[in-house]
Amino acid sequence: MSDKEAKPADGAAPDAGKKKPPMKVIAIVAALMVAEAVGVFAVVSATGKKPESAEAKGVEGHAEVDEEEVELKLVEDKLQNMQTGKVWVWDISIFLKVKKKNEKFVTDQLKAREAEIKEEVARLFSKAQHSHLKEPGRETISRQLSALSTKIFGNDPEGAPRVERVLIPKCRGFPTE
């Protein structure tokens, strides 16, 4: 008989020594935590500031729109260069990247001074060295066009140049006979 008593005791020993946590207590604690979270949310939303910054966001949004950049066509033409002793015709397309806030001023200047701008760009291309026109990155011509755009369009009231960048998407040269 002692063997029979020992077997149940060995089999029951792992479960008998441990006590299961009461499920009711866990449920009550969880319910209290949820009720506390709901209460804190209700108090904070009732006493917190109402969104007053809706107008300020609109103003900031307007400022962000002013800081967006747009592209304006400066010149699209075929220009001659004879610096190599031969006549080369350069098919070019030049755009200006300006901030939205400067777009009206630059557009007005482009219309008012169209002939002057075309003449200056043509003069720049006719005097340019052939190696500058053939540069893969067009750094020299871009720099000269940037200086020209600053001369023509100037700076905005904050002192920054009105033209952010000069873009030359097309600059292909063809020798002519």
C-alpha positions as CSV (number, residue, x, y, z in Angstrom):
1,M,0.0,0.0,0.0
2,S,2.8,2.3,0.6
3,D,3.6,2.0,-3.1
4,K,0.1,3.1,-4.0
5,E,0.2,6.1,-1.7
6,A,3.6,7.1,-3.1
7,K,2.6,7.1,-6.7
8,P,-0.3,9.5,-6.4
9,A,1.9,11.7,-4.3
10,D,4.6,11.8,-6.9
11,G,2.2,12.4,-9.7
12,A,0.4,15.2,-7.8
13,A,3.5,16.8,-6.4
14,P,4.1,19.2,-9.3
15,D,0.5,20.5,-9.4
16,A,-0.1,20.5,-5.7
17,G,2.9,22.7,-4.8
18,K,1.8,25.6,-7.1
19,K,-1.2,27.7,-6.6
20,K,-3.1,29.1,-9.6
21,P,-3.7,32.9,-9.6
22,P,-7.3,33.8,-9.1
23,M,-8.9,34.8,-12.4
24,K,-11.3,37.2,-10.7
25,V,-8.6,39.3,-9.2
26,I,-6.8,39.6,-12.6
27,A,-10.1,40.6,-14.3
28,I,-10.8,43.2,-11.7
29,V,-7.3,44.8,-12.0
30,A,-7.6,44.8,-15.8
31,A,-11.0,46.5,-15.7
32,L,-9.7,49.1,-13.3
33,M,-6.8,49.9,-15.6
34,V,-9.1,50.3,-18.6
35,A,-11.5,52.5,-16.6
36,E,-8.5,54.6,-15.4
37,A,-7.3,55.0,-19.1
38,V,-10.8,56.1,-20.2
39,G,-11.0,58.5,-17.3
40,V,-7.7,60.1,-18.0
41,F,-8.5,60.4,-21.7
42,A,-11.9,62.1,-20.9
43,V,-10.3,64.6,-18.5
44,V,-7.4,65.5,-20.8
45,S,-9.7,66.0,-23.9
46,A,-12.2,68.0,-21.9
47,T,-9.6,70.3,-20.3
48,G,-7.0,70.4,-23.1
49,K,-6.6,73.3,-25.5
50,K,-8.8,73.3,-28.5
51,P,-7.0,73.4,-31.9
52,E,-6.2,77.1,-32.4
53,S,-3.4,76.5,-34.7
54,A,-5.6,75.7,-37.7
55,E,-5.0,79.2,-39.1
56,A,-1.3,79.0,-38.4
57,K,-1.1,75.8,-40.3
58,G,-2.8,77.5,-43.2
59,V,-0.2,80.2,-43.1
60,E,2.6,77.7,-42.8
61,G,1.1,75.8,-45.7
62,H,1.1,79.1,-47.7
63,A,4.7,79.6,-46.8
64,E,5.5,76.1,-48.0
65,V,3.8,76.8,-51.3
66,D,5.9,79.9,-51.7
67,E,9.0,77.9,-51.2
68,E,8.1,75.3,-53.8
69,E,10.1,75.6,-57.0
70,V,8.8,76.0,-60.5
71,E,10.6,75.9,-63.9
72,L,10.3,78.8,-66.3
73,K,11.7,78.6,-69.9
74,L,14.4,81.2,-70.5
75,V,15.4,80.4,-74.1
76,E,14.9,77.6,-76.6
77,D,16.8,78.4,-79.8
78,K,19.6,77.4,-82.2
79,L,22.7,79.5,-81.6
80,Q,26.0,79.8,-83.5
81,N,29.5,79.4,-82.2
82,M,32.7,79.9,-84.4
83,Q,35.4,79.6,-81.7
84,T,36.9,76.5,-83.4
85,G,37.3,78.1,-86.8
86,K,34.2,76.2,-88.0
87,V,30.6,77.2,-87.6
88,W,28.8,75.1,-85.0
89,V,25.1,75.4,-84.4
90,W,24.0,74.7,-80.9
91,D,20.4,73.5,-80.3
92,I,19.7,74.7,-76.7
93,S,17.0,74.7,-74.2
94,I,17.5,76.7,-71.0
95,F,15.1,76.8,-68.0
96,L,15.2,78.7,-64.7
97,K,14.3,77.1,-61.4
98,V,12.6,79.8,-59.2
99,K,10.6,79.8,-56.0
100,K,6.9,80.2,-56.4
101,K,7.0,83.5,-54.6
102,N,9.4,84.9,-57.3
103,E,7.6,83.4,-60.2
104,K,5.5,86.5,-61.1
105,F,8.4,88.9,-61.0
106,V,10.6,86.6,-63.1
107,T,7.8,85.9,-65.6
108,D,7.1,89.6,-66.0
109,Q,10.8,90.3,-66.5
110,L,11.0,87.5,-69.1
111,K,8.2,89.1,-71.1
112,A,9.4,92.7,-70.7
113,R,13.1,92.0,-71.6
114,E,12.7,89.0,-74.0
115,A,14.9,90.4,-76.7
116,E,17.6,91.6,-74.3
117,I,17.7,88.2,-72.7
118,K,17.9,86.3,-76.0
119,E,20.7,88.7,-77.2
120,E,22.7,88.1,-74.0
121,V,22.4,84.3,-74.1
122,A,23.3,84.3,-77.9
123,R,26.4,86.5,-77.1
124,L,27.4,84.2,-74.3
125,F,27.1,81.1,-76.6
126,S,29.0,82.8,-79.5
127,K,31.9,83.8,-77.2
128,A,32.1,80.5,-75.3
129,Q,35.0,78.2,-75.9
130,H,34.1,74.9,-77.6
131,S,35.4,72.9,-74.7
132,H,33.0,74.7,-72.3
133,L,30.1,73.8,-74.5
134,K,31.2,70.2,-74.7
135,E,31.5,69.7,-70.9
136,P,29.4,66.8,-69.7
137,G,28.1,68.7,-66.7
138,R,28.0,72.0,-68.5
139,E,29.5,73.7,-65.4
140,T,31.1,76.7,-67.1
141,I,28.0,77.6,-69.2
142,S,25.7,77.0,-66.2
143,R,27.9,79.3,-64.0
144,Q,27.9,82.0,-66.8
145,L,24.1,81.7,-67.2
146,S,23.6,81.9,-63.4
147,A,25.6,85.2,-63.3
148,L,23.5,86.5,-66.2
149,S,20.3,85.6,-64.5
150,T,21.4,87.3,-61.3
151,K,22.3,90.4,-63.4
152,I,18.9,90.4,-65.1
153,F,16.5,89.3,-62.3
154,G,18.5,90.4,-59.2
155,N,17.8,89.4,-55.7
156,D,14.5,89.1,-53.8
157,P,13.7,91.4,-50.8
158,E,15.4,88.9,-48.4
159,G,18.7,89.2,-50.4
160,A,18.6,85.8,-52.0
161,P,18.9,85.4,-55.8
162,R,15.5,85.1,-57.5
163,V,16.8,82.3,-59.7
164,E,17.7,79.2,-57.7
165,R,19.3,77.3,-60.5
166,V,19.8,77.3,-64.3
167,L,18.8,74.1,-66.0
168,I,20.2,73.1,-69.5
169,P,18.3,70.0,-70.5
170,K,19.3,70.3,-74.2
171,C,22.6,71.5,-75.5
172,R,23.5,69.7,-78.7
173,G,26.1,71.0,-81.1
174,F,26.3,70.3,-84.9
175,P,29.1,71.4,-87.2
176,T,27.9,73.1,-90.3
177,E,29.6,73.3,-93.7
